[in-house]
């Protein structure tokens, strides 16, 4: 009696590779969204604090938003 060797087919190997690649790409997208969201949140909190401080002292200021996605800004006291 001869025993057959069970060799995984190329199709199942490719499917496994595609699943791993999809998981990696999905993870990267989730991390990117988390990074952008947190960056925007902390920039807005910092800017709000600067504006409140300037207004409480009665100072004039100017704010320039450089990037709407991340909330990158410039804050200058006039």
Secondary structure as GFF3:
##gff-version 3
##sequence-region A 1 78
A	DSSP	alpha_helix	10	56	.	.	.	ID=ss1
A	DSSP	beta_strand	61	67	.	.	.	ID=ss2
A	DSSP	beta_strand	72	77	.	.	.	ID=ss3
###
